[in-house]
């Protein structure tokens, strides 16, 4: 008969199966149930401290708690998955952290460990039998036998079934994203006195992935103002938490590193405007623009993490590149500070002593090697778990740990992943991503992966004449509203583009008109398309867009001397990319409207606003009128657009030059008359 405890466990198991995709670290009450009945090996639980006393953590808790090695069956189920951070369990097959006892990875782990250990034992025994007995007695290895602890040092934790499917089959279920309050509560349980939060921002839709007022939510030290007497940091409740901004995937902005470095003043100004009134008086000296794919400026961040120590936290919205950045900036292969000068001196002394007394030197080296091996093999077999802790236990410290899984699926990281480094000097924590509004909920499953811009787009120039609209994959429609103005569009988005009439574009977007235009939206979503607003092209880019007319090495004219003005703006599509819009307006027409606006406003007490000027405008239609923003133009088209095709690959011959054609025709007519 089942006991009352077992019946209660079965009831709770049914409730857990209903919480598919729920991050368990946000519900600590489930830890106790998992630890008492469902896991295959016991856990050492620490009694809960009082509510008024802050928990004390220490990396020293990651030392070995048991004597002897783990059995293969216990080893198959770790505390948490190293790929997504979810606690290991065998209850919900569709949940994060699920390990199948009969899975191929677990069976392969058993077979590899058994074969490797058998081969190593045979080699070790054969070497001992062939060695001299006197030498073995002198080295103290006469009674040596293969140690079971050597296997733990080379042990690699397997991934859960969800991470396995993400890596090999590109399929999986996203987890529920935590809130900024949950992230703040998790960081509040830090065991470190010095903490540094790295706010990761995506460059594809910069700055839409910025978390508003993040320093207030995380109780971080305020940003340094431009006052020269401003303090560099401040302690709160005995802890110091600093904040830095990291703009990832900068290789999407420009093809070369030097061009991205030249964009830093522009990025700082855009970030300052996005911060609101708070960003006017701060220095913003803690902003880095990196590329994990190309390795731009990741080495500097890695060195900063190593020198700072303490706790490093990667915070950001979902799918901004935190896990990819984590792999590049984690200080691998550093178990502690290495003093190369002392190592060189010891090496020289070792050579001298080896030449003088080879027997004693060999015995000393053997003792040191055995002691060091025992220290490295003392890895945690069962780290303690707190019942109500939002911060899971840290993983065992190794020189080259298993990195988090990198996937385009939003919400891949299900729970904080803690990787210590430097022999307890610090740790780097990858936190789950916050909710990020994107268009993937309106796109067919086959095309959801196409929304992520992985490489820099080389767009084509689209000319939108009056009465025309630009359609982006059937999701977004850009329609100019200013008459007699031609708008040029450069879409930096991984979506199919098409220019057609306003009626056809509207019918295709609301799914009322059949055509051959590629559409990736789900069927039946035409009724949710609405206007996201009108966006004026209000930034003057005449000097940048006039080419040789304003170039000092060419004509060298000033922008004020030209008879026209060029206005531009960047329309942002959240989680996808941006579209650069450019329009040229006659200066007389713009100045005439500007003068009429100023004269009409001078008779009243109202001030003149930017919306009163005759800027070219476009109206944008998107699902539910969301996921759209704007920013000052980056002029990314000028940083490296699509190159012209060579002459050998052109479809038709270019137009013949008409220089002197009229004169030649007159001469030919005269010759005909004279003859």
C-alpha positions as CSV (number, residue, x, y, z in Angstrom):
1,X,0.0,0.0,0.0
2,X,1.1,3.5,-0.7
3,X,1.8,5.7,2.2
4,X,0.1,9.1,2.6
5,X,3.3,10.8,1.6
6,X,3.5,8.9,-1.6
7,X,-0.1,9.7,-2.5
8,X,0.6,13.4,-1.8
9,X,3.6,13.2,-4.0
10,X,1.6,11.8,-6.9
11,X,-1.0,14.6,-6.6
12,X,1.7,17.2,-6.7
13,X,3.3,15.5,-9.7
14,X,0.0,16.0,-11.6
15,X,0.0,19.7,-10.7
16,X,3.6,20.0,-11.9
17,X,2.8,18.4,-15.2
18,X,0.2,21.2,-15.7
19,X,2.9,23.9,-15.3
20,X,4.6,23.2,-18.6
21,X,7.3,25.7,-19.4
22,X,7.1,27.5,-16.1
23,X,10.5,28.5,-14.7
24,X,10.8,26.6,-11.5
25,X,13.2,29.0,-10.0
26,X,10.3,31.5,-9.7
27,X,8.4,29.0,-7.6
28,X,10.7,27.8,-4.8
29,X,7.9,25.8,-3.2
30,X,8.3,23.1,-5.8
31,X,11.9,22.5,-4.8
32,X,11.0,20.5,-1.7
33,X,8.7,18.2,-3.6
34,X,11.3,17.5,-6.2
35,X,14.0,16.9,-3.7
36,X,12.0,14.5,-1.6
37,X,10.4,12.2,-4.1
38,X,11.0,12.7,-7.8
39,X,14.8,13.0,-8.1
40,X,16.8,9.9,-8.4
41,X,19.4,10.9,-5.8
42,X,19.0,12.6,-2.4
43,X,19.7,16.3,-1.8
44,X,21.3,17.9,1.2
45,X,18.9,20.6,2.3
46,X,20.0,23.6,4.3
47,X,17.4,24.9,6.9
48,X,15.8,28.2,5.9
49,X,17.2,31.2,7.7
50,X,15.0,33.8,9.3
51,X,13.2,36.3,7.2
52,X,15.0,39.2,8.8
53,X,18.4,37.8,8.3
54,X,19.9,37.8,4.8
55,X,21.1,34.5,3.5
56,X,24.8,34.0,3.4
57,X,26.2,32.2,0.4
58,X,29.8,31.3,-0.3
59,X,31.5,29.7,-3.2
60,X,33.3,27.5,-0.8
61,X,30.0,25.6,-0.6
62,X,30.8,24.2,-4.0
63,X,33.5,22.0,-2.5
64,X,33.0,18.3,-2.2
65,X,30.4,17.2,0.4
66,X,30.8,13.5,0.2
67,X,33.5,10.9,0.3
68,X,33.9,8.7,-2.7
69,X,32.8,8.9,-6.3
70,X,29.3,9.0,-7.6
71,X,27.7,5.9,-9.1
72,X,26.9,6.1,-12.8
73,X,23.1,6.1,-12.0
74,X,23.4,9.1,-9.6
75,X,25.7,11.0,-11.9
76,X,23.2,11.0,-14.8
77,X,20.9,13.5,-13.1
78,X,22.8,16.7,-12.1
79,X,21.3,19.4,-10.0
80,X,20.5,21.6,-13.0
81,X,21.0,21.5,-16.7
82,X,24.2,23.4,-17.8
83,X,22.5,24.5,-21.0
84,X,19.3,26.2,-19.7
85,X,19.8,26.2,-16.0
86,X,16.6,24.5,-15.2
87,X,16.6,22.1,-12.2
88,X,16.8,18.5,-13.2
89,X,13.7,16.3,-13.0
90,X,12.0,13.3,-14.6
91,X,8.4,14.4,-14.3
92,X,7.4,16.6,-17.3
93,X,8.8,15.4,-20.6
94,X,8.0,18.8,-22.2
95,X,9.5,20.9,-19.5
96,X,12.9,22.4,-19.2
97,X,15.4,20.3,-17.3
98,X,13.8,17.0,-18.1
99,X,16.2,14.0,-18.2
100,X,14.9,10.7,-19.6
101,X,16.4,7.8,-17.7
102,X,16.4,5.7,-20.8
103,X,17.7,8.4,-23.1
104,X,20.5,7.9,-25.5
105,X,22.7,10.6,-23.9
106,X,22.4,9.0,-20.5
107,X,23.1,5.5,-21.8
108,X,26.0,6.8,-23.9
109,X,27.4,8.4,-20.7
110,X,27.3,5.1,-18.9
111,X,29.0,3.3,-21.8
112,X,31.7,5.9,-22.2
113,X,32.6,6.0,-18.6
114,X,32.7,2.2,-18.3
115,X,34.9,1.8,-21.4
116,X,37.2,4.7,-20.6
117,X,37.7,3.4,-17.0
118,X,38.4,-0.1,-18.1
119,X,41.0,1.0,-20.7
120,X,42.7,3.3,-18.2
121,X,42.8,0.6,-15.6
122,X,44.3,-1.9,-17.9
123,X,47.0,0.6,-19.0
124,X,47.8,1.6,-15.5
125,X,48.1,-1.9,-14.3
126,X,50.3,-2.9,-17.2
127,X,52.6,0.1,-16.5
128,X,52.9,-1.0,-12.8
129,X,53.7,-4.5,-13.7
130,X,56.5,-3.5,-16.1
131,X,58.0,-1.0,-13.8
132,X,60.9,-1.7,-11.4
133,X,59.8,-2.6,-7.9
134,X,62.6,-0.4,-6.4
135,X,61.5,2.6,-8.3
136,X,57.9,2.1,-7.3
137,X,58.9,1.8,-3.7
138,X,61.0,4.9,-3.9
139,X,58.2,6.9,-5.6
140,X,55.6,5.6,-3.1
141,X,53.5,4.0,-5.9
142,X,53.9,0.4,-4.9
143,X,50.3,0.3,-3.5
144,X,48.8,2.6,-6.1
145,X,45.6,1.7,-7.8
146,X,43.4,3.5,-10.2
147,X,41.5,6.2,-8.2
148,X,37.8,6.7,-8.7
149,X,38.2,10.4,-8.3
150,X,40.0,10.9,-11.6
151,X,36.8,10.2,-13.4
152,X,35.0,13.1,-11.7
153,X,37.6,15.6,-13.0
154,X,36.9,14.8,-16.6
155,X,33.1,14.4,-16.2
156,X,30.9,16.6,-18.4
157,X,27.4,17.2,-17.4
158,X,24.9,16.2,-20.2
159,X,22.2,18.5,-21.5
160,X,18.5,18.0,-20.8
161,X,16.2,16.7,-23.5
162,X,14.9,20.2,-24.3
163,X,18.4,21.6,-24.9
164,X,19.3,18.5,-26.9
165,X,16.3,19.2,-29.2
166,X,17.3,22.9,-29.5
167,X,20.8,22.1,-30.5
168,X,20.2,19.2,-33.0
169,X,16.6,19.7,-34.1
170,X,16.0,23.5,-33.6
171,X,12.7,22.8,-31.9
172,X,11.5,23.6,-28.4
173,X,9.0,25.3,-26.2
174,X,9.8,28.8,-24.8
175,X,9.5,29.3,-21.1
176,X,7.4,32.0,-19.4
177,X,9.6,35.1,-19.1
178,X,10.2,36.6,-15.6
179,X,9.5,40.1,-14.7
180,X,12.0,42.8,-13.7
181,X,10.9,42.4,-10.1
182,X,11.8,38.7,-10.1
183,X,15.2,39.5,-11.6
184,X,15.8,42.1,-8.9
185,X,14.8,39.7,-6.1
186,X,17.2,37.1,-7.6
187,X,20.1,39.6,-7.7
188,X,19.3,40.7,-4.1
189,X,20.3,37.2,-3.0
190,X,23.8,37.6,-4.3
191,X,26.6,36.1,-2.1
192,X,29.0,38.8,-3.2
193,X,29.7,42.2,-1.8
194,X,30.7,43.7,-5.2
195,X,28.3,43.1,-8.1
196,X,28.2,44.4,-11.6
197,X,25.1,44.2,-13.8
198,X,25.7,44.1,-17.6
199,X,22.6,45.4,-19.3
200,X,22.6,43.7,-22.7
201,X,21.0,45.6,-25.6
202,X,20.4,44.4,-29.1
203,X,21.8,46.4,-31.9
204,X,19.3,45.2,-34.5
205,X,16.4,47.4,-33.1
206,X,18.5,49.7,-30.8
207,X,17.2,51.1,-28.5
208,X,13.9,49.3,-28.3
209,X,15.4,46.5,-26.1
210,X,16.4,49.0,-23.4
211,X,14.8,48.3,-20.0
212,X,13.4,51.6,-18.7
213,X,14.7,52.7,-15.3
214,X,16.7,49.6,-14.8
215,X,19.0,51.1,-12.2
216,X,16.0,51.9,-10.0
217,X,14.5,48.4,-10.3
218,X,17.8,46.7,-9.5
219,X,18.8,49.1,-6.7
220,X,22.1,49.8,-8.6
221,X,24.3,52.7,-7.9
222,X,23.2,55.8,-9.8
223,X,25.0,56.7,-13.0
224,X,27.8,59.1,-12.7
225,X,26.8,62.7,-13.6
226,X,28.9,65.1,-15.6
227,X,29.9,66.8,-12.4
228,X,33.6,66.3,-11.8
229,X,32.9,65.7,-8.1
230,X,30.4,62.9,-8.6
231,X,31.2,59.7,-6.8
232,X,32.2,56.6,-8.7
233,X,30.1,54.2,-6.7
234,X,27.8,53.8,-3.7
235,X,27.0,51.0,-1.2
236,X,23.5,50.0,-0.4
237,X,22.9,47.7,2.6
238,X,26.6,46.7,2.6
239,X,26.7,45.8,-1.1
240,X,27.9,47.7,-4.2
241,X,26.0,47.1,-7.5
242,X,27.2,48.9,-10.6
243,X,25.6,49.0,-14.0
244,X,27.1,48.9,-17.6
245,X,25.4,49.0,-21.0
246,X,26.6,46.5,-23.6
247,X,25.3,46.8,-27.2
248,X,25.6,43.3,-28.7
249,X,25.6,42.2,-32.3
250,X,27.3,45.4,-33.5
251,X,28.4,43.6,-36.7
252,X,24.8,44.2,-37.9
253,X,25.4,47.9,-38.0
254,X,28.5,48.2,-40.2
255,X,30.8,45.7,-42.0
256,X,34.0,46.9,-40.4
257,X,35.1,47.4,-36.8
258,X,36.4,50.9,-37.5
259,X,33.0,52.0,-38.9
260,X,31.3,50.7,-35.7
261,X,33.8,52.6,-33.6
262,X,33.0,55.8,-35.5
263,X,29.3,55.2,-34.7
264,X,29.8,55.4,-30.9
265,X,28.9,59.1,-30.6
266,X,25.7,58.4,-32.5
267,X,24.9,55.4,-30.3
268,X,25.6,57.4,-27.1
269,X,23.3,60.2,-28.2
270,X,20.5,57.7,-29.1
271,X,20.9,56.0,-25.7
272,X,20.9,59.3,-23.9
273,X,17.6,60.2,-25.6
274,X,16.1,56.8,-24.8
275,X,16.9,57.2,-21.1
276,X,14.7,60.3,-21.0
277,X,15.3,63.2,-18.6
278,X,17.6,61.0,-16.6
279,X,20.1,60.6,-19.5
280,X,20.8,64.3,-20.0
281,X,23.2,64.8,-17.2
282,X,25.0,61.4,-17.0
283,X,28.4,60.6,-18.5
284,X,27.6,57.3,-20.1
285,X,31.2,56.2,-19.9
286,X,30.1,52.6,-19.2
287,X,28.8,51.8,-22.7
288,X,30.4,49.1,-24.8
289,X,29.6,48.1,-28.4
290,X,30.7,44.5,-29.0
291,X,30.2,41.7,-31.4
292,X,30.3,38.1,-30.2
293,X,30.4,36.7,-33.7
294,X,33.3,38.8,-34.9
295,X,35.1,39.1,-31.5
296,X,35.0,43.0,-31.4
297,X,35.8,44.3,-27.9
298,X,34.9,41.1,-26.2
299,X,38.5,40.7,-24.9
300,X,38.2,44.0,-22.9
301,X,35.0,42.9,-21.2
302,X,36.5,39.6,-20.3
303,X,39.5,41.3,-18.7
304,X,37.1,43.6,-16.8
305,X,35.1,40.7,-15.5
306,X,38.3,38.9,-14.4
307,X,39.8,42.0,-12.6
308,X,36.5,43.0,-11.0
309,X,35.6,39.6,-9.6
310,X,32.5,39.3,-7.4
311,X,29.2,38.7,-9.2
312,X,28.7,39.5,-12.8
313,X,25.1,39.5,-14.0
314,X,23.9,39.5,-17.6
315,X,20.4,41.2,-17.7
316,X,18.4,41.9,-20.8
317,X,15.3,41.1,-22.8
318,X,14.8,37.8,-24.5
319,X,16.8,37.0,-27.6
320,X,19.3,39.9,-27.4
321,X,22.4,37.7,-27.4
322,X,23.1,37.2,-23.7
323,X,24.1,33.5,-23.9
324,X,26.3,34.1,-26.9
325,X,28.0,37.0,-25.1
326,X,28.3,34.8,-22.0
327,X,30.4,32.3,-23.9
328,X,32.7,35.0,-25.3
329,X,33.4,37.0,-22.1
330,X,33.6,34.2,-19.6
331,X,37.2,33.9,-18.3
332,X,38.0,30.3,-19.3
333,X,41.1,28.4,-18.2
334,X,41.7,30.7,-15.2
335,X,41.5,28.9,-11.9
336,X,43.4,31.6,-10.0
337,X,46.1,34.2,-10.4
338,X,49.2,32.9,-12.0
339,X,52.6,34.4,-11.2
340,X,54.8,33.5,-14.1
341,X,58.0,34.9,-12.6
342,X,57.7,32.6,-9.6
343,X,56.9,29.7,-11.9
344,X,60.1,30.4,-13.9
345,X,62.2,30.5,-10.7
346,X,60.7,27.3,-9.4
347,X,61.3,25.7,-12.8
348,X,65.0,26.7,-12.7
349,X,65.4,25.4,-9.2
350,X,63.7,22.2,-10.2
351,X,66.2,21.6,-13.0
352,X,69.1,22.2,-10.6
353,X,67.7,19.8,-8.0
354,X,66.9,17.2,-10.6
355,X,70.5,17.3,-11.8
356,X,71.8,16.9,-8.3
357,X,69.4,14.4,-6.7
358,X,67.1,12.8,-9.3
359,X,65.5,10.4,-6.9
360,X,64.3,13.0,-4.4
361,X,63.2,15.3,-7.2
362,X,61.0,12.6,-8.8
363,X,59.5,11.8,-5.4
364,X,58.7,15.5,-4.8
365,X,57.1,15.9,-8.2
366,X,55.0,12.7,-7.7
367,X,53.8,14.0,-4.3
368,X,52.8,17.4,-5.6
369,X,51.1,15.9,-8.6
370,X,49.1,13.5,-6.4
371,X,48.1,16.3,-4.1
372,X,47.1,18.6,-6.9
373,X,45.0,15.8,-8.6
374,X,43.2,15.1,-5.4
375,X,42.3,18.8,-5.0
376,X,41.0,19.1,-8.6
377,X,39.0,15.9,-8.3
378,X,37.3,17.1,-5.2
379,X,34.4,18.5,-7.2
380,X,30.9,18.9,-5.8
381,X,28.9,15.8,-6.1
382,X,25.8,17.2,-4.5
383,X,25.8,21.0,-3.8
384,X,23.3,22.1,-1.2
385,X,19.9,23.5,-2.3
386,X,17.8,26.0,-0.4
387,X,14.1,25.4,-0.3
388,X,13.0,29.0,-0.9
389,X,16.0,30.4,-2.7
390,X,15.5,32.2,-6.0
391,X,19.2,31.7,-6.8
392,X,20.1,28.1,-7.7
393,X,23.4,26.6,-6.6
394,X,26.5,27.4,-8.5
395,X,28.0,24.8,-10.9
396,X,31.3,23.1,-10.1
397,X,34.2,25.3,-11.0
398,X,36.3,23.9,-13.9
399,X,38.8,25.6,-16.2
400,X,36.5,25.0,-19.2
401,X,32.9,24.5,-18.1
402,X,29.9,23.7,-20.3
403,X,28.5,26.9,-21.7
404,X,24.8,27.8,-22.0
405,X,22.9,26.7,-25.1
406,X,22.7,29.3,-27.8
407,X,19.4,29.3,-29.7
408,X,17.2,31.7,-31.6
409,X,14.2,30.5,-29.5
410,X,13.1,33.3,-27.1
411,X,13.3,32.1,-23.6
412,X,16.0,29.4,-24.0
413,X,17.5,30.1,-20.5
414,X,15.0,28.9,-18.0
415,X,16.8,29.6,-14.8
416,X,20.0,31.5,-13.7
417,X,23.2,29.8,-14.8
418,X,26.1,30.4,-12.3
419,X,29.6,29.6,-13.4
420,X,32.4,30.4,-10.9
421,X,35.9,31.3,-11.9
422,X,39.3,32.1,-10.4
423,X,39.1,29.7,-7.5
424,X,36.3,31.6,-5.8
425,X,37.3,35.0,-7.1
426,X,33.9,35.6,-8.7
427,X,31.2,34.1,-10.9
428,X,29.3,35.1,-14.0
429,X,25.5,34.6,-14.0
430,X,23.4,34.3,-17.1
431,X,19.8,35.4,-16.2
432,X,16.6,34.5,-18.1
433,X,15.5,37.1,-20.6
434,X,12.6,39.5,-19.9
435,X,9.5,39.7,-22.1
436,X,10.3,41.2,-25.4
437,X,7.5,42.2,-27.7
438,X,8.1,40.8,-31.2
439,X,6.3,39.7,-34.3
440,X,6.8,35.9,-33.8
441,X,3.3,35.4,-32.4
442,X,1.8,36.6,-35.7
443,X,4.2,34.6,-38.0
444,X,3.8,31.0,-39.2
445,X,6.0,28.5,-37.3
446,X,8.0,27.8,-40.4
447,X,9.1,31.4,-40.7
448,X,9.6,32.4,-37.1
449,X,13.3,31.7,-37.2
450,X,13.5,34.1,-40.3
451,X,12.6,37.1,-38.1
452,X,16.1,37.1,-36.4
453,X,18.7,39.0,-38.3
454,X,21.9,36.9,-38.0
455,X,24.1,38.7,-40.6
456,X,24.2,42.2,-41.8
457,X,21.7,42.9,-44.5
458,X,22.7,44.5,-47.8
459,X,19.4,46.1,-48.8
460,X,18.2,47.2,-52.1
461,X,17.0,50.7,-52.7
462,X,13.2,50.8,-53.0
463,X,11.6,53.9,-54.6
464,X,8.1,54.6,-53.1
465,X,6.3,57.0,-55.4
466,X,3.0,58.7,-54.4
467,X,0.2,56.2,-54.3
468,X,2.6,53.3,-53.6
469,X,3.4,51.4,-50.4
470,X,6.2,49.2,-49.2
471,X,5.1,45.8,-47.9
472,X,7.4,43.8,-45.6
473,X,6.5,40.1,-45.5
474,X,2.8,41.0,-45.2
475,X,3.5,42.1,-41.6
476,X,4.4,45.8,-41.9
477,X,3.2,48.3,-44.5
478,X,4.8,51.7,-45.0
479,X,2.7,54.3,-46.9
480,X,3.9,57.8,-47.6
481,X,1.2,60.4,-46.8
482,X,2.9,63.6,-48.1
483,X,1.8,64.2,-51.8
484,X,4.3,64.9,-54.5
485,X,7.2,63.5,-52.4
486,X,9.2,60.4,-53.4
487,X,10.5,58.3,-50.5
488,X,13.5,56.0,-50.8
489,X,13.5,53.0,-48.5
490,X,16.4,50.8,-47.4
491,X,15.0,47.8,-45.4
492,X,17.6,46.3,-43.0
493,X,15.3,43.5,-42.1
494,X,15.3,39.7,-43.0
495,X,11.8,39.9,-44.5
496,X,10.7,39.7,-48.2
497,X,10.0,43.2,-49.5
498,X,7.6,44.4,-52.2
499,X,6.5,47.8,-53.5
500,X,2.9,48.0,-54.9
501,X,-0.1,50.3,-54.9
502,X,-1.8,51.3,-51.7
503,X,-5.0,49.3,-52.5
504,X,-3.1,46.1,-53.3
505,X,-0.8,46.5,-50.3
506,X,-3.7,47.0,-47.9
507,X,-5.6,44.0,-49.4
508,X,-2.6,41.7,-49.1
509,X,-1.8,42.8,-45.6
510,X,-5.4,42.2,-44.3
511,X,-5.6,38.9,-46.2
512,X,-8.4,40.0,-48.5
513,X,-6.5,39.8,-51.8
514,X,-4.7,36.8,-53.2
515,X,-1.4,37.5,-55.0
516,X,2.1,36.1,-55.5
517,X,3.6,38.4,-53.0
518,X,5.3,36.3,-50.2
519,X,3.3,36.6,-46.9
520,X,4.5,35.0,-43.7
521,X,1.6,35.9,-41.4
522,X,-0.7,33.3,-39.9
523,X,-4.1,32.9,-41.6
524,X,-7.0,34.7,-40.1
525,X,-5.0,37.6,-38.6
526,X,-6.0,40.3,-41.1
527,X,-8.5,41.9,-38.7
528,X,-5.8,42.9,-36.2
529,X,-3.9,45.1,-38.6
530,X,-4.1,48.7,-37.5
531,X,-2.2,52.0,-37.8
532,X,0.9,52.4,-35.6
533,X,0.9,56.2,-36.3
534,X,2.5,58.7,-38.6
535,X,6.2,59.2,-38.4
536,X,7.8,62.4,-39.8
537,X,11.2,62.4,-41.5
538,X,12.4,65.3,-39.4
539,X,16.2,64.8,-39.3
540,X,18.2,66.8,-41.8
541,X,20.8,64.6,-43.6
542,X,21.5,67.0,-46.6
543,X,25.2,67.2,-45.9
544,X,25.7,63.4,-45.6
545,X,23.5,62.6,-48.6
546,X,24.7,65.2,-51.1
547,X,27.8,63.3,-52.1
548,X,30.5,65.3,-53.9
549,X,28.5,68.5,-53.8
550,X,29.3,69.0,-50.1
551,X,32.5,67.1,-50.1
552,X,35.5,69.3,-49.4
553,X,37.7,67.4,-51.8
554,X,35.2,67.9,-54.6
555,X,32.8,70.8,-55.1
556,X,32.9,71.8,-51.4
557,X,29.5,73.6,-51.2
558,X,27.7,74.1,-47.9
559,X,24.4,72.4,-47.3
560,X,22.7,75.8,-46.9
561,X,23.7,76.7,-50.5
562,X,21.9,73.8,-52.1
563,X,18.3,74.3,-53.4
564,X,16.9,71.3,-51.6
565,X,16.9,69.5,-48.3
566,X,17.1,65.8,-47.5
567,X,15.2,64.4,-44.5
568,X,15.5,60.9,-43.1
569,X,14.5,58.7,-40.2
570,X,15.0,55.1,-39.1
571,X,11.8,53.1,-38.6
572,X,12.4,50.3,-36.0
573,X,10.7,47.0,-36.1
574,X,11.0,45.3,-32.7
575,X,13.1,42.2,-32.7
576,X,13.6,42.3,-36.4
577,X,15.6,45.3,-37.7
578,X,15.1,48.8,-39.1
579,X,14.1,50.5,-42.3
580,X,16.0,53.7,-43.4
581,X,13.6,56.2,-45.1
582,X,14.9,59.2,-47.1
583,X,13.0,62.0,-48.9
584,X,14.2,65.1,-50.7
585,X,12.1,68.4,-50.5
586,X,12.5,71.7,-52.3
587,X,14.0,74.3,-50.0
588,X,11.7,77.1,-51.2
589,X,8.6,75.0,-50.5
590,X,9.9,74.0,-47.1
591,X,10.9,77.5,-46.2
592,X,7.6,79.0,-47.4
593,X,5.7,76.7,-45.1
594,X,8.2,77.3,-42.3
595,X,7.7,81.1,-42.6
596,X,3.9,80.7,-42.6
597,X,4.0,78.6,-39.5
598,X,6.3,81.0,-37.6
599,X,4.1,84.1,-38.6
600,X,0.9,82.3,-37.5
601,X,2.5,81.3,-34.2
602,X,4.0,84.8,-33.5
603,X,0.5,86.3,-33.1
604,X,-0.2,83.8,-30.3
605,X,1.6,82.8,-27.2
606,X,2.1,79.2,-28.4
607,X,5.6,78.0,-29.3
608,X,6.5,76.4,-32.6
609,X,6.9,72.6,-32.5
610,X,8.5,70.2,-34.9
611,X,5.1,68.8,-35.9
612,X,4.1,72.2,-37.3
613,X,6.7,72.1,-40.1
614,X,6.1,70.4,-43.4
615,X,8.2,67.3,-42.9
616,X,7.5,64.4,-45.1
617,X,5.5,61.8,-43.3
618,X,4.8,58.1,-43.6
619,X,2.1,56.0,-42.0
620,X,2.9,52.5,-40.8
621,X,0.5,49.6,-40.3
622,X,1.4,46.7,-38.2
623,X,-0.3,43.9,-36.1
624,X,-2.4,45.7,-33.4
625,X,-0.5,48.9,-34.2
626,X,2.5,47.8,-32.1
627,X,6.2,46.8,-32.4
628,X,7.1,50.0,-34.3
629,X,9.5,52.8,-33.2
630,X,11.8,55.4,-34.7
631,X,15.2,56.9,-34.0
632,X,17.6,59.4,-35.7
633,X,19.0,58.1,-38.9
634,X,22.2,56.1,-38.8
635,X,22.9,56.4,-42.5
636,X,23.7,52.7,-42.6
637,X,23.2,52.7,-46.4
638,X,26.3,54.9,-46.8
639,X,28.4,52.6,-44.6
640,X,28.4,49.8,-47.2
641,X,25.3,49.2,-49.3
642,X,24.9,46.7,-52.2
643,X,27.6,47.1,-54.7
644,X,26.8,47.6,-58.4
645,X,27.1,44.5,-60.5
646,X,30.1,44.3,-62.8
647,X,29.7,45.0,-66.5
648,X,30.0,41.3,-67.4
649,X,27.0,40.4,-65.2
650,X,24.6,43.2,-66.2
651,X,21.5,42.1,-68.1
652,X,21.5,44.9,-70.7
653,X,24.1,47.3,-72.1
654,X,24.1,50.8,-70.5
655,X,22.6,53.8,-72.3
656,X,25.0,55.3,-74.9
657,X,26.4,58.7,-74.1
658,X,24.5,61.5,-76.0
659,X,27.3,64.0,-75.7
660,X,27.7,65.7,-79.1
661,X,24.8,63.8,-80.7
662,X,22.9,66.9,-81.7
663,X,26.0,68.4,-83.4
664,X,26.7,65.2,-85.2
665,X,23.1,65.1,-86.5
666,X,23.5,68.7,-87.9
667,X,26.7,67.9,-89.6
668,X,25.2,64.8,-91.1
669,X,22.2,66.8,-92.4
670,X,24.6,69.4,-94.0
671,X,26.6,66.7,-95.7
672,X,23.4,65.2,-97.1
673,X,22.2,68.6,-98.4
674,X,25.5,69.4,-100.0
675,X,25.7,66.1,-101.8
